[in-house]
Amino acid sequence: MKSVSLSVVIPTLNAEKEIDALLKIIESQSLKPREVLIVDSSSKDETLSIASTYAFVRCLEVKRSKFNHGTTRDVALRSTSGDFVCFLTQDAVPATHRYLEFLITPMLQDASIALVSGRQLPKADARRFEQLVRDFNYPDYPIVRGKSDIARCGIKTFFASDVCSAYRRSAYLECGGFSAVETSEDMLMAARFIASGMRVAYNPNAEVYHSHNLTPRQQYTRNKVVGRFLEEHVSDLMGANEVGEGKRLVKYVAMNLLHEHLFSELFAFGIDCVARLLGNRRGRWEIRKERLEGRSEGRSKVEHKHGSDGQ
């Protein structure tokens, strides 16, 4: 592969059990990054000590209280110099030594592509229904989407994940960068690219191992944050429909579990779905309530002002 200017950014928090192995894998990549930036949120363990033993690693510390999925990553990207910037989470493990090469290949082949996400494979300890969720969300074929796909694909048009992603720096800066959000900064950035006439891609050859076995409570909490995000950014996401995709996911996982006679997993998946749905609805309700309260407060101020003017 011709010379490519690539930076890698890894946000960390108490990652001493993971960071050494991850940096070794990055060091062995066929495409060598010009720099690796560790953005650490005030870890209490040996994360920074381990990372600093690698000559190609630079560390940037941020206060944990100031961490934000959007603004922290924006600061990180602007602190690097590569023409392409790859984001990895500390618990995402590249599956091959060609991961970085595969990740940016779509952008090298097509100048209209501003963002590429990789394929997330379930880890060995993943529950069966979580494996199937990964299979559904991360298929084995490449995808490129733009504005013309919104009517057909709905919210899936903006699918992206900073667990394993790469951005074209020039496109990122042109579209203003990440906003201050608690989740889904990747989806919002994908929507901005698409609104600007660019495209986003998914390359299944760029594989990482990454999955979680979340409890129903954890799933509820996570999806409440997602629900708040989706309600707040309806216009940014161009009113894209998300219901159809969710139904297809549930059907795919449930049918496979039934076929495999994994009834206890099917029950667990049902509980997981309920937690996701309730969390999402709660998050949306909170934003709608806040809007109504804000409008009510605004009307009260106007009425009070008019009353004062009339005295």
Backbone hydrogen bonds in HBPLUS format (Angstrom, degrees):
<---DONOR---> <-ACCEPTOR-->    atom                        ^
c    i                          cat <-CA-CA->   ^        H-A-AA   ^      H-
h    n   atom  resd res      DA  || num        DHA   H-A  angle D-A-AA Bond
n    s   type  num  typ     dist DA aas  dist angle  dist       angle   num
A0083-ASP N   A0005-SER O   2.92 MM  78  5.27 121.0  2.27 114.1 127.7     1
A0084-PHE N   A0005-SER O   3.07 MM  79  6.39 148.2  2.17 154.7 164.2     2
A0034-ARG N   A0006-LEU O   2.75 MM  28  5.77 150.0  1.84 157.8 168.0     3
A0007-SER N   A0084-PHE O   2.91 MM  77  6.34 160.4  1.95 157.8 163.7     4
A0086-CYS N   A0007-SER O   2.79 MM  79  6.15 168.1  1.80 158.1 159.4     5
A0008-VAL N   A0035-GLU O   3.04 MM  27  6.36 151.8  2.12 145.1 154.1     6
A0037-LEU N   A0008-VAL O   2.72 MM  29  6.12 165.6  1.74 167.5 170.2     7
A0009-VAL N   A0086-CYS O   2.71 MM  77  6.06 162.1  1.74 168.4 174.9     8
A0088-LEU N   A0009-VAL O   3.01 MM  79  6.35 153.9  2.08 165.4 168.8     9
A0010-ILE N   A0037-LEU O   2.90 MM  27  6.26 163.0  1.92 162.7 164.8    10
A0039-VAL N   A0010-ILE O   3.05 MM  29  6.08 159.2  2.09 127.8 134.3    11
A0012-THR N   A0039-VAL O   2.85 MM  27  6.01 158.2  1.89 142.5 143.6    12
A0041-SER N   A0012-THR O   2.99 MM  29  6.33 165.7  2.01 163.1 163.5    13
A0018-GLU N   A0015-ALA O   2.95 MM   3  5.40 155.4  2.01 117.3 125.2    14
A0019-ILE N   A0015-ALA O   2.86 MM   4  5.65 165.4  1.88 176.8 176.0    15
A0022-LEU N   A0018-GLU O   3.14 MM   4  6.29 160.6  2.18 155.2 161.3    16
A0023-LEU N   A0019-ILE O   2.93 MM   4  6.06 162.8  1.96 151.4 155.3    17
A0024-LYS N   A0020-ASP O   3.04 MM   4  6.25 150.6  2.13 146.8 155.0    18
A0025-ILE N   A0021-ALA O   3.12 MM   4  6.38 152.2  2.20 144.5 151.1    19
A0026-ILE N   A0022-LEU O   3.03 MM   4  6.35 157.5  2.08 148.9 155.2    20
A0027-GLU N   A0023-LEU O   2.88 MM   4  6.02 153.3  1.95 144.0 151.6    21
A0028-SER N   A0024-LYS O   3.16 MM   4  6.37 132.4  2.39 136.1 147.5    22
A0028-SER N   A0025-ILE O   3.11 MM   3  5.15 133.2  2.34  95.6 108.3    23
A0029-GLN N   A0026-ILE O   3.20 MM   3  5.30 166.8  2.21 108.5 112.1    24
A0030-SER N   A0097-HIS O   2.72 MM  67  5.87 154.8  1.79 162.2 161.8    25
A0036-VAL N   A0056-PHE O   3.16 MM  20  6.24 144.5  2.30 161.4 159.3    26
A0058-ARG N   A0036-VAL O   2.81 MM  22  6.16 161.4  1.85 167.5 171.8    27
A0038-ILE N   A0058-ARG O   2.82 MM  20  6.19 163.6  1.85 162.0 167.0    28
A0060-LEU N   A0038-ILE O   2.75 MM  22  6.02 159.5  1.79 173.3 172.6    29
A0040-ASP N   A0060-LEU O   2.85 MM  20  6.20 146.2  1.97 151.1 161.5    30
A0062-VAL N   A0040-ASP O   2.88 MM  22  6.10 162.4  1.91 159.3 159.4    31
A0050-ILE N   A0046-GLU O   2.98 MM   4  6.14 163.2  2.01 161.6 164.7    32
A0051-ALA N   A0047-THR O   2.97 MM   4  6.18 169.3  1.98 154.4 157.8    33
A0052-SER N   A0048-LEU O   2.94 MM   4  5.92 154.4  2.01 144.5 150.5    34
A0053-THR N   A0050-ILE O   3.18 MM   3  5.65 161.4  2.22 112.0 117.8    35
A0054-TYR N   A0051-ALA O   3.17 MM   3  5.91 169.3  2.18 121.6 124.8    36
A0057-VAL N   A0054-TYR O   3.15 MM   3  5.50 165.5  2.17 115.4 119.1    37
A0066-LYS N   A0063-LYS O   2.89 MM   3  5.21 146.5  2.00 107.7 118.4    38
A0067-PHE N   A0064-ARG O   3.20 MM   3  5.28 160.0  2.24 103.3 109.4    39
A0072-THR N   A0068-ASN O   2.96 MM   4  5.35 151.9  2.04 140.8 149.6    40
A0074-ASP N   A0070-GLY O   2.96 MM   4  6.19 146.5  2.07 146.5 157.2    41
A0075-VAL N   A0071-THR O   2.93 MM   4  6.15 164.1  1.96 151.8 154.3    42
A0076-ALA N   A0072-THR O   3.03 MM   4  6.22 156.6  2.09 142.4 149.3    43
A0077-LEU N   A0073-ARG O   2.86 MM   4  6.07 167.7  1.87 151.6 153.9    44
A0078-ARG N   A0074-ASP O   3.03 MM   4  6.19 167.6  2.04 153.3 156.7    45
A0079-SER N   A0075-VAL O   3.05 MM   4  6.17 116.4  2.47 133.7 149.3    46
A0079-SER N   A0076-ALA O   2.95 MM   3  5.03 143.2  2.09 100.0 111.7    47
A0080-THR N   A0077-LEU O   3.07 MM   3  5.38 163.7  2.10 110.4 115.3    48
A0169-ARG N   A0083-ASP O   2.88 MM  86  5.31 162.7  1.91 145.7 148.6    49
A0085-VAL N   A0167-TYR O   2.94 MM  82  5.20 156.3  2.00 143.1 150.9    50
A0167-TYR N   A0085-VAL O   2.81 MM  82  5.20 154.5  1.88 137.9 145.0    51
A0087-PHE N   A0165-SER O   2.84 MM  78  5.30 151.3  1.93 135.7 145.1    52
A0165-SER N   A0087-PHE O   3.11 MM  78  5.30 160.1  2.15 144.8 150.9    53
A0089-THR N   A0163-VAL O   3.21 MM  74  5.06 141.6  2.36 133.1 129.4    54
A0092-ALA N   A0089-THR O   3.16 MM   3  5.43 166.9  2.18 117.2 117.3    55
A0093-VAL N   A0209-TYR O   3.12 MM 116  5.02 167.1  2.13 134.9 138.3    56
A0209-TYR N   A0093-VAL O   2.78 MM 116  5.02 156.2  1.84 133.2 138.1    57
A0095-ALA N   A0207-GLU O   2.89 MM 112  5.46 169.0  1.90 138.0 137.2    58
A0099-TYR N   A0096-THR O   3.43 MM   3  5.56 156.9  2.49 110.7 109.9    59
A0102-PHE N   A0098-ARG O   2.89 MM   4  6.12 166.6  1.91 163.8 166.7    60
A0103-LEU N   A0099-TYR O   2.92 MM   4  6.09 152.8  1.99 151.0 159.5    61
A0104-ILE N   A0100-LEU O   3.30 MM   4  6.53 156.9  2.35 152.0 153.7    62
A0107-MET N   A0104-ILE O   3.01 MM   3  5.47 126.0  2.32 112.0 125.4    63
A0108-LEU N   A0104-ILE O   3.17 MM   4  6.52 144.5  2.31 150.0 160.5    64
A0108-LEU N   A0105-THR O   3.05 MM   3  5.08 125.0  2.36 100.2 114.8    65
A0109-GLN N   A0105-THR O   3.03 MM   4  6.24 143.2  2.17 153.3 163.8    66
A0110-ASP N   A0106-PRO O   3.02 MM   4  6.04 131.4  2.26 138.8 150.4    67
A0113-ILE N   A0110-ASP O   3.21 MM   3  5.83 165.6  2.23 117.5 121.8    68
A0199-ARG N   A0112-SER O   2.86 MM  87  5.81 152.7  1.94 152.9 149.8    69
A0114-ALA N   A0199-ARG O   2.90 MM  85  6.08 161.5  1.93 172.8 168.4    70
A0168-ARG N   A0114-ALA O   2.92 MM  54  5.11 155.6  1.98 148.4 146.4    71
A0201-ALA N   A0115-LEU O   2.81 MM  86  6.18 162.6  1.84 157.5 163.6    72
A0116-VAL N   A0166-ALA O   2.95 MM  50  5.30 158.1  2.00 152.2 158.4    73
A0166-ALA N   A0116-VAL O   2.85 MM  50  5.30 142.0  2.00 150.7 159.8    74
A0117-SER N   A0201-ALA O   2.96 MM  84  6.43 151.7  2.04 142.4 149.0    75
A0203-ASN N   A0117-SER O   3.02 MM  86  6.41 160.2  2.06 168.5 174.8    76
A0118-GLY N   A0164-CYS O   2.93 MM  46  5.54 157.0  1.98 160.9 159.3    77
A0119-ARG N   A0206-ALA O   2.77 MM  87  5.91 145.2  1.88 139.0 150.4    78
A0208-VAL N   A0119-ARG O   2.90 MM  89  6.29 153.5  1.97 169.5 175.3    79
A0121-LEU N   A0208-VAL O   2.73 MM  87  5.97 174.4  1.74 168.4 169.1    80
A0210-HIS N   A0121-LEU O   2.82 MM  89  5.90 160.3  1.86 160.8 166.4    81
A0126-ALA N   A0123-LYS O   3.07 MM   3  5.47 167.6  2.09 119.5 121.7    82
A0130-GLU N   A0127-ARG O   3.08 MM   3  5.18 121.2  2.44  97.9 113.0    83
A0131-GLN N   A0127-ARG O   2.94 MM   4  6.31 149.1  2.04 151.8 161.2    84
A0132-LEU N   A0128-ARG O   3.08 MM   4  6.43 154.3  2.15 149.8 156.0    85
A0133-VAL N   A0129-PHE O   2.97 MM   4  6.20 148.8  2.07 140.7 149.3    86
A0134-ARG N   A0130-GLU O   3.02 MM   4  6.25 157.6  2.07 146.8 151.9    87
A0135-ASP N   A0131-GLN O   2.93 MM   4  6.25 153.5  2.00 144.2 152.1    88
A0136-PHE N   A0132-LEU O   2.97 MM   4  6.21 154.4  2.03 147.6 153.3    89
A0137-ASN N   A0133-VAL O   2.96 MM   4  6.17 169.1  1.97 154.1 156.9    90
A0138-TYR N   A0134-ARG O   2.83 MM   4  5.66 146.8  1.94 149.4 156.8    91
A0143-ILE N   A0202-TYR O   3.07 MM  59  5.04 159.1  2.11 140.4 145.1    92
A0202-TYR N   A0143-ILE O   2.77 MM  59  5.04 148.4  1.86 153.3 154.9    93
A0145-ARG N   A0200-VAL O   2.88 MM  55  5.55 165.2  1.91 164.4 169.1    94
A0200-VAL N   A0145-ARG O   3.03 MM  55  5.55 158.9  2.07 156.0 161.0    95
A0149-ASP N   A0146-GLY O   2.99 MM   3  5.67 163.9  2.02 122.0 127.4    96
A0150-ILE N   A0147-LYS O   3.32 MM   3  5.77 172.2  2.32 116.9 119.3    97
A0153-CYS N   A0149-ASP O   2.78 MM   4  5.74 170.1  1.79 166.9 170.4    98
A0154-GLY N   A0150-ILE O   2.79 MM   4  4.92 143.6  1.92 135.5 140.3    99
A0156-LYS N   A0153-CYS O   3.23 MM   3  5.45 139.9  2.40 137.6 131.2   100
A0157-THR N   A0154-GLY O   3.04 MM   3  5.88 166.7  2.06 122.2 126.4   101
A0155-ILE N   A0241-ASN O   2.84 MM  86  5.58 160.5  1.88 144.1 141.8   102
A0158-PHE N   A0155-ILE O   3.08 MM   3  5.82 151.2  2.17 118.4 123.7   103
A0159-PHE N   A0156-LYS O   3.04 MM   3  4.99 160.1  2.08 111.9 112.0   104
A0164-CYS N   A0161-SER O   3.31 MM   3  6.18 151.6  2.39 118.5 120.9   105
A0172-TYR N   A0168-ARG O   2.98 MM   4  6.20 164.6  2.00 161.3 166.4   106
A0173-LEU N   A0169-ARG O   2.96 MM   4  6.19 168.2  1.97 163.3 164.4   107
A0174-GLU N   A0170-SER O   3.02 MM   4  6.08 151.2  2.11 138.8 147.4   108
A0175-CYS N   A0171-ALA O   3.04 MM   4  6.26 144.3  2.17 147.4 155.4   109
A0176-GLY N   A0173-LEU O   3.23 MM   3  5.16 163.9  2.25 102.0 106.4   110
A0188-LEU N   A0184-SER O   3.12 MM   4  6.38 163.6  2.14 152.7 156.7   111
A0189-MET N   A0185-GLU O   3.01 MM   4  6.12 151.3  2.10 138.0 145.9   112
A0190-ALA N   A0186-ASP O   2.90 MM   4  6.14 153.9  1.97 145.9 153.6   113
A0191-ALA N   A0187-MET O   2.94 MM   4  6.22 153.0  2.02 146.0 153.0   114
A0192-ARG N   A0188-LEU O   3.07 MM   4  6.37 148.4  2.18 141.2 149.4   115
A0193-PHE N   A0189-MET O   2.97 MM   4  6.28 157.6  2.02 151.1 156.9   116
A0194-ILE N   A0190-ALA O   2.98 MM   4  6.22 166.9  1.99 152.5 155.7   117
A0195-ALA N   A0191-ALA O   2.86 MM   4  6.00 157.1  1.91 146.5 153.1   118
A0196-SER N   A0192-ARG O   3.08 MM   4  6.19 134.9  2.29 137.6 148.5   119
A0196-SER N   A0193-PHE O   3.04 MM   3  5.16 131.7  2.28  97.2 110.8   120
A0198-MET N   A0193-PHE O   2.93 MM   5  5.13 151.8  2.01 152.7 143.4   121
A0197-GLY N   A0194-ILE O   3.01 MM   3  5.11 162.0  2.04 108.1 112.2   122
A0206-ALA N   A0203-ASN O   3.17 MM   3  5.82 158.4  2.22 117.0 122.7   123
A0219-GLN N   A0215-THR O   2.87 MM   4  6.12 158.0  1.91 157.3 164.2   124
A0220-TYR N   A0216-PRO O   2.85 MM   4  6.03 155.0  1.91 147.7 154.3   125
A0221-THR N   A0217-ARG O   3.00 MM   4  6.25 165.2  2.02 151.4 154.7   126
A0222-ARG N   A0218-GLN O   2.94 MM   4  6.11 165.9  1.96 149.8 153.8   127
A0223-ASN N   A0219-GLN O   2.97 MM   4  6.07 163.0  2.00 147.6 152.4   128
A0224-LYS N   A0220-TYR O   2.91 MM   4  6.08 133.9  2.12 144.4 156.7   129
A0225-VAL N   A0221-THR O   3.33 MM   4  6.62 155.8  2.40 147.0 151.3   130
A0226-VAL N   A0222-ARG O   3.12 MM   4  6.46 152.9  2.19 140.9 149.0   131
A0227-GLY N   A0223-ASN O   2.79 MM   4  5.87 154.6  1.85 138.1 145.1   132
A0228-ARG N   A0224-LYS O   3.00 MM   4  6.24 154.8  2.06 145.1 151.2   133
A0229-PHE N   A0225-VAL O   3.03 MM   4  6.30 158.0  2.08 145.4 151.4   134
A0230-LEU N   A0226-VAL O   2.88 MM   4  6.18 166.5  1.89 158.8 161.3   135
A0231-GLU N   A0227-GLY O   3.02 MM   4  6.15 158.5  2.07 147.6 153.2   136
A0232-GLU N   A0228-ARG O   2.94 MM   4  6.06 155.1  2.01 147.7 154.9   137
A0233-HIS N   A0229-PHE O   2.99 MM   4  6.09 141.8  2.14 149.5 159.5   138
A0237-LEU N   A0233-HIS O   2.97 MM   4  6.19 147.7  2.08 151.9 160.4   139
A0239-GLY N   A0234-VAL O   3.04 MM   5  5.42 167.5  2.06 159.3 155.8   140
A0238-MET N   A0235-SER O   3.01 MM   3  4.87 156.7  2.06 104.7 107.8   141
A0240-ALA N   A0237-LEU O   3.08 MM   3  5.98 164.3  2.10 126.9 130.8   142
A0246-GLY N   A0242-GLU O   3.40 MM   4  6.66 159.7  2.45 149.2 154.2   143
A0247-LYS N   A0243-VAL O   3.10 MM   4  6.40 157.5  2.16 156.8 163.0   144
A0248-ARG N   A0244-GLY O   3.08 MM   4  6.32 155.6  2.14 147.0 153.4   145
A0249-LEU N   A0245-GLU O   3.03 MM   4  6.29 153.3  2.11 147.3 154.4   146
A0250-VAL N   A0246-GLY O   3.06 MM   4  6.32 166.2  2.08 151.7 154.4   147
A0251-LYS N   A0247-LYS O   3.00 MM   4  6.18 165.6  2.03 150.5 154.5   148
A0252-TYR N   A0248-ARG O   2.96 MM   4  6.07 160.5  2.00 146.3 151.7   149
A0253-VAL N   A0249-LEU O   3.02 MM   4  6.23 173.7  2.02 160.4 161.0   150
A0254-ALA N   A0250-VAL O   2.92 MM   4  5.93 168.2  1.93 153.4 157.1   151
A0255-MET N   A0251-LYS O   2.98 MM   4  5.92 165.0  2.00 147.5 151.9   152
A0256-ASN N   A0252-TYR O   3.23 MM   4  6.34 157.1  2.28 143.3 149.2   153
A0257-LEU N   A0253-VAL O   2.99 MM   4  6.23 158.8  2.04 154.4 160.4   154
A0258-LEU N   A0254-ALA O   2.95 MM   4  6.15 156.5  2.00 149.9 156.4   155
A0259-HIS N   A0255-MET O   2.95 MM   4  6.09 157.9  2.00 143.0 149.4   156
A0260-GLU N   A0256-ASN O   2.99 MM   4  6.18 143.6  2.13 141.2 150.6   157
A0262-LEU N   A0257-LEU O   2.95 MM   5  5.23 163.6  1.97 156.4 156.3   158
A0261-HIS N   A0258-LEU O   3.01 MM   3  4.90 157.1  2.07 101.8 108.8   159
A0266-LEU N   A0262-LEU O   2.96 MM   4  6.26 146.7  2.07 144.1 154.5   160
A0267-PHE N   A0263-PHE O   2.96 MM   4  6.21 153.5  2.03 144.2 150.2   161
A0268-ALA N   A0264-SER O   2.98 MM   4  6.23 159.5  2.03 142.4 148.1   162
A0269-PHE N   A0265-GLU O   2.77 MM   4  5.96 151.5  1.85 145.7 154.0   163
A0270-GLY N   A0266-LEU O   2.93 MM   4  6.16 149.1  2.03 142.3 150.6   164
A0271-ILE N   A0267-PHE O   3.06 MM   4  6.44 156.0  2.11 151.0 156.4   165
A0272-ASP N   A0268-ALA O   2.95 MM   4  6.19 155.4  2.01 144.3 151.7   166
A0273-CYS N   A0269-PHE O   2.85 MM   4  6.13 153.7  1.92 150.1 156.6   167
A0274-VAL N   A0270-GLY O   3.02 MM   4  6.30 156.7  2.08 148.2 154.2   168
A0275-ALA N   A0271-ILE O   2.97 MM   4  6.24 159.7  2.02 150.7 156.0   169
A0276-ARG N   A0272-ASP O   2.97 MM   4  6.23 155.9  2.03 147.4 154.0   170
A0277-LEU N   A0273-CYS O   2.88 MM   4  6.10 165.6  1.90 152.4 156.0   171
A0278-LEU N   A0274-VAL O   2.87 MM   4  6.01 172.6  1.87 157.3 159.2   172
A0279-GLY N   A0275-ALA O   2.99 MM   4  5.97 158.6  2.03 142.7 149.3   173
A0280-ASN N   A0276-ARG O   2.90 MM   4  6.06 163.1  1.93 150.1 155.0   174
A0281-ARG N   A0277-LEU O   2.95 MM   4  6.15 166.9  1.97 153.3 156.7   175
A0282-ARG N   A0278-LEU O   2.89 MM   4  6.00 156.1  1.95 145.6 152.6   176
A0283-GLY N   A0279-GLY O   2.96 MM   4  6.17 162.5  1.99 152.3 156.6   177
A0284-ARG N   A0280-ASN O   3.03 MM   4  6.29 161.8  2.07 151.1 155.9   178
A0285-TRP N   A0281-ARG O   2.85 MM   4  6.01 159.8  1.89 147.7 153.9   179
A0286-GLU N   A0282-ARG O   2.95 MM   4  6.18 154.3  2.02 149.6 156.0   180
A0287-ILE N   A0283-GLY O   3.27 MM   4  6.56 157.3  2.32 146.7 151.4   181
A0288-ARG N   A0284-ARG O   3.00 MM   4  6.31 163.8  2.03 155.3 159.8   182
A0289-LYS N   A0285-TRP O   2.87 MM   4  6.02 159.1  1.92 151.4 157.3   183
A0290-GLU N   A0286-GLU O   2.94 MM   4  6.14 156.7  2.00 145.1 151.5   184
A0291-ARG N   A0287-ILE O   2.94 MM   4  6.20 150.6  2.03 147.0 154.9   185
A0292-LEU N   A0288-ARG O   3.00 MM   4  6.28 161.6  2.03 149.8 154.1   186
A0293-GLU N   A0289-LYS O   2.90 MM   4  6.13 162.5  1.93 152.8 157.8   187
A0294-GLY N   A0290-GLU O   2.91 MM   4  6.02 148.2  2.01 139.7 148.6   188
A0295-ARG N   A0291-ARG O   2.90 MM   4  6.20 153.6  1.97 150.7 157.4   189
A0296-SER N   A0292-LEU O   2.89 MM   4  6.09 161.3  1.92 150.2 155.7   190
A0297-GLU N   A0293-GLU O   2.90 MM   4  6.04 156.6  1.96 143.6 149.9   191
A0298-GLY N   A0294-GLY O   2.94 MM   4  6.10 150.7  2.03 138.9 147.4   192
A0299-ARG N   A0295-ARG O   2.88 MM   4  6.18 156.6  1.93 151.9 157.4   193
A0300-SER N   A0296-SER O   3.01 MM   4  6.22 155.8  2.07 146.2 152.9   194
A0301-LYS N   A0297-GLU O   3.04 MM   4  6.30 153.5  2.11 146.6 152.9   195
A0302-VAL N   A0298-GLY O   3.08 MM   4  6.37 155.3  2.15 146.0 152.6   196
A0303-GLU N   A0299-ARG O   2.88 MM   4  6.12 165.5  1.90 154.7 158.4   197
A0304-HIS N   A0300-SER O   2.88 MM   4  6.01 154.1  1.95 144.6 152.2   198
A0305-LYS N   A0301-LYS O   2.94 MM   4  6.11 153.0  2.01 142.5 149.8   199
A0306-HIS N   A0302-VAL O   2.94 MM   4  6.22 162.0  1.97 153.3 157.7   200
A0307-GLY N   A0303-GLU O   2.93 MM   4  6.09 153.8  2.00 143.6 151.2   201
A0308-SER N   A0304-HIS O   2.95 MM   4  6.16 150.5  2.04 143.9 151.6   202
A0309-ASP N   A0305-LYS O   2.90 MM   4  6.15 152.5  1.98 148.3 156.2   203
A0310-GLY N   A0306-HIS O   3.12 MM   4  6.30 137.3  2.31 139.1 149.3   204
A0311-GLN N   A0308-SER O   3.22 MM   3  5.39 156.6  2.28 102.8 109.8   205
